[in-house]
């Protein structure tokens, strides 16, 4: 049982603990008076307003140096990559079962909507074999050269809505990635070969897999809003001997100064995909 001498000590301890939060004699809260708290809050308010102002100023100066149409730095990707459609590097299907290749057909059909002749009719009929230069700063919105879907012939999905998949002779579409200002030298074309196997017959659309210069240069997403990349369609003329085997096909951009042999980047100017058709 606590003695009477311990009770004043306990009261004093409790009073000291309460005074550390709020002291009614001095009016201090957490050890500071209202005036002291006001000065501290005012200091931090001014300090953080100054920081916010400095940040806003630097961002404003930075934005003054940027162009709404052309990125300031464009040297990280000097050469384009090559990609295929349908968007898969492993194309496996049974040509006798429409459900097995339906996803590939639907992807190609959806992708080619922007290339419909009715849509492309509103674009420019550019002279072939020449760069379509539009460097005028007075007109920021650039015109687009026409690329009609019908130029892909048997791989256009117009005469054969299954893109050859139902007959075991599938089509794949190839395109180069967009790079602002790119003007490839020479006469670029797509060439596909079978890796580590006997060659197979292929058809290219447009003829010889040519990529016309009139689709270059590209001026950026904002200036070239309706721009579509030129396509090359490759129809793989597989035979019964080629069925039930996984074939590795490599496609490259040839005939120009565009790089296609960088071992550090397997998609720079080239792409490799595997295809297997089952009867």
C-alpha positions in Angstrom: 0.0 0.0 0.0 1.4 3.4 -1.0 2.3 5.8 1.7 0.9 9.3 2.0 4.3 10.6 1.0 4.1 8.9 -2.4 0.8 10.5 -3.4 2.1 14.1 -3.9 4.9 12.6 -6.0 2.4 10.8 -8.2 0.3 14.0 -8.7 3.4 16.0 -9.5 4.4 13.4 -12.2 0.9 13.4 -13.7 0.9 17.2 -13.7 4.4 17.4 -15.4 3.2 15.0 -18.1 0.1 17.1 -18.9 2.1 20.3 -18.8 4.4 18.9 -21.5 1.4 18.8 -23.9 -0.3 22.0 -22.8 0.9 24.3 -20.0 -2.0 26.5 -18.8 0.3 28.7 -16.9 2.5 29.8 -19.9 0.0 28.9 -22.7 2.5 26.6 -24.3 1.4 23.7 -26.5 4.1 21.0 -27.1 6.7 23.4 -25.6 5.9 26.4 -27.8 3.7 29.4 -27.5 1.1 30.3 -30.1 3.4 33.1 -31.4 6.3 30.6 -31.8 4.1 28.1 -33.7 2.8 30.9 -35.9 6.4 32.0 -36.8 7.4 28.4 -37.6 4.4 27.8 -39.8 4.9 31.1 -41.6 8.6 30.2 -42.2 7.7 26.8 -43.8 4.9 28.3 -45.8 7.2 30.9 -47.3 10.0 28.2 -47.8 7.7 25.8 -49.6 6.1 28.5 -51.7 9.6 29.5 -52.8 10.5 25.9 -53.7 7.2 25.6 -55.7 7.9 28.8 -57.5 11.4 27.7 -58.4 10.1 24.4 -59.7 7.4 26.2 -61.8 10.0 28.6 -63.2 12.4 25.9 -64.3 9.5 23.9 -65.9 8.4 27.0 -67.7 11.9 27.6 -69.1 12.2 24.0 -70.1 8.9 24.0 -71.9 10.0 27.1 -73.9 12.8 25.0 -75.4 10.5 22.2 -76.6 8.8 21.9 -79.9 5.2 20.8 -80.0 5.8 18.8 -83.2 9.4 17.5 -83.1 11.2 15.9 -80.1 14.4 17.8 -79.1 16.5 14.7 -78.9 16.2 12.0 -81.5 19.5 10.2 -81.6 18.8 7.2 -79.3 17.1 5.2 -82.1 18.7 6.1 -85.4 17.5 3.0 -87.3 14.0 1.4 -87.3 13.0 -2.0 -86.0 11.0 -4.4 -88.0 7.7 -5.9 -86.7 5.2 -8.4 -88.0 1.4 -8.8 -88.0 -0.3 -10.8 -86.7 1.4 -9.7 -83.5 3.0 -13.0 -82.6 6.4 -14.5 -83.1 5.0 -18.0 -82.7 2.3 -18.7 -85.3 0.9 -22.2 -84.8 -2.4 -23.3 -86.2 -4.4 -26.2 -87.8 -5.4 -25.2 -91.3 -8.5 -27.5 -91.1 -9.8 -25.9 -88.0 -11.0 -22.2 -88.5 -11.0 -21.7 -84.7 -7.3 -22.3 -84.5 -6.4 -19.5 -86.9 -9.4 -17.2 -86.3 -7.4 -14.9 -83.9 -4.7 -14.4 -86.6 -7.2 -13.5 -89.2 -9.1 -11.1 -86.9 -5.9 -9.4 -86.0 -4.9 -8.8 -89.6 -8.4 -7.6 -90.5 -8.4 -5.2 -87.6 -4.9 -3.9 -88.4 -5.7 -3.3 -92.1 -8.8 -1.1 -91.4 -6.7 2.1 -91.6 -5.5 0.9 -95.0 -8.9 0.5 -96.5 -9.1 2.0 -100.0 -12.1 4.2 -99.0 -10.0 5.6 -96.1 -6.8 6.1 -98.1 -8.6 7.7 -101.0 -8.5 11.0 -99.1 -4.7 10.9 -98.9 -2.2 12.2 -101.5 -1.2 10.3 -104.7 2.5 10.9 -104.3 5.1 10.4 -107.1 6.8 7.1 -106.5 10.6 6.8 -106.0 11.0 10.2 -104.4 11.0 11.5 -100.8 7.9 13.5 -100.0 9.5 16.5 -98.4 7.3 18.9 -96.5 9.7 21.1 -94.6 7.6 24.3 -94.8 7.1 25.8 -91.3 4.0 27.6 -92.4 1.9 24.5 -92.7 2.5 22.3 -89.6 0.0 19.6 -90.5 1.6 17.3 -93.1 0.0 15.5 -95.9 0.0 11.7 -96.1 0.9 9.5 -99.1 -1.7 7.0 -100.1 -1.1 3.3 -99.3 -4.1 1.3 -100.4 -4.9 -2.1 -98.9 -5.4 -3.5 -102.3 -1.7 -3.1 -103.0 -1.2 -6.2 -100.9 -3.0 -8.3 -103.5 -3.5 -11.9 -102.2 -2.6 -10.8 -98.7 -5.0 -7.9 -98.6 -7.9 -9.9 -97.1 -10.1 -8.6 -100.0 -10.0 -11.6 -102.3 -9.2 -14.1 -99.6 -10.8 -13.1 -96.2 -8.7 -15.8 -94.4 -5.4 -14.4 -95.6 -4.3 -17.8 -96.9 -4.6 -19.5 -93.4 -7.4 -21.8 -94.5 -5.2 -23.3 -97.3 -2.0 -23.6 -95.3 -0.3 -20.7 -97.1 -0.5 -17.9 -94.5 0.3 -14.2 -95.0 2.3 -12.1 -92.6 2.6 -8.3 -92.8 5.8 -6.5 -92.1 6.4 -2.8 -91.3 9.2 -0.6 -90.0 8.8 1.4 -86.8 8.3 5.1 -87.2 11.4 7.4 -86.9 11.0 11.1 -87.4 13.0 12.5 -90.2 14.2 9.0 -91.5 15.2 9.0 -95.2 16.7 5.6 -96.0 19.2 5.7 -98.8 19.1 3.2 -101.7 16.1 1.2 -102.5 14.9 -0.7 -99.4 13.0 -3.9 -99.7 12.1 -6.9 -97.4 13.8 -10.2 -97.9 12.7 -13.3 -95.9 14.7 -16.6 -95.6 14.2 -19.9 -93.8 16.8 -20.5 -91.1 18.7 -23.8 -91.1 16.2 -25.4 -93.4 15.7 -25.9 -97.2 14.2 -22.8 -98.7 10.5 -22.4 -99.3 8.7 -20.3 -102.0 7.4 -16.9 -100.9 5.4 -14.2 -102.6 5.9 -10.5 -101.8 3.4 -7.7 -102.1 4.0 -5.1 -103.3 6.2 -6.7 -105.9 9.7 -7.8 -104.7 8.8 -6.4 -101.2 9.7 -2.9 -102.1 9.3 0.0 -99.7 8.8 3.2 -101.7 10.7 6.3 -100.7 7.6 8.4 -101.0 6.5 7.3 -97.5 9.5 9.1 -96.0 10.2 11.2 -94.1 7.8 10.9 -91.2 7.2 14.2 -89.4 5.8 13.0 -86.0 2.5 11.9 -84.5 1.1 15.5 -84.2 2.2 16.8 -87.6 1.6 13.5 -89.4 -1.6 12.5 -87.6 -3.1 10.3 -90.3 0.3 8.7 -91.4 0.4 5.0 -91.9 3.6 3.0 -92.4 4.1 1.3 -95.8 3.5 -2.5 -95.5 5.1 -5.5 -97.1 3.1 -8.7 -97.2 4.8 -12.1 -97.4 2.8 -15.1 -98.4 4.5 -18.4 -97.4 3.8 -21.0 -100.0 4.1 -24.0 -97.8 3.7 -27.5 -99.2 2.7 -30.8 -97.5 6.3 -31.5 -96.8 6.5 -28.3 -94.7 3.4 -29.1 -92.5 3.8 -30.4 -89.0 7.2 -28.8 -88.7 8.2 -25.7 -86.9 9.9 -23.4 -89.4 12.0 -20.4 -88.4 11.7 -17.4 -90.8 14.0 -14.4 -90.7 13.0 -11.2 -92.5 15.4 -8.3 -93.1 15.4 -4.8 -94.6 17.8 -5.0 -97.4 19.0 -2.6 -100.2 19.6 0.5 -98.1 21.7 2.0 -95.3 19.4 0.7 -92.6 21.2 -1.6 -90.2 20.0 -5.2 -89.9 23.0 -6.9 -88.3 23.3 -5.6 -84.8 23.8 -8.6 -82.5 22.7 -6.5 -79.5 19.3 -5.8 -81.0 17.6 -8.7 -82.7 14.8 -6.5 -84.0 16.8 -3.7 -85.5 16.1 -3.9 -89.2 15.0 -7.6 -88.9 12.6 -9.9 -87.2 12.6 -13.7 -86.7 9.4 -15.6 -86.2 8.4 -19.3 -86.0 5.5 -20.8 -87.9 4.0 -24.3 -87.7 1.0 -25.5 -89.8 -0.8 -28.6 -88.9 -3.1 -30.5 -91.3 
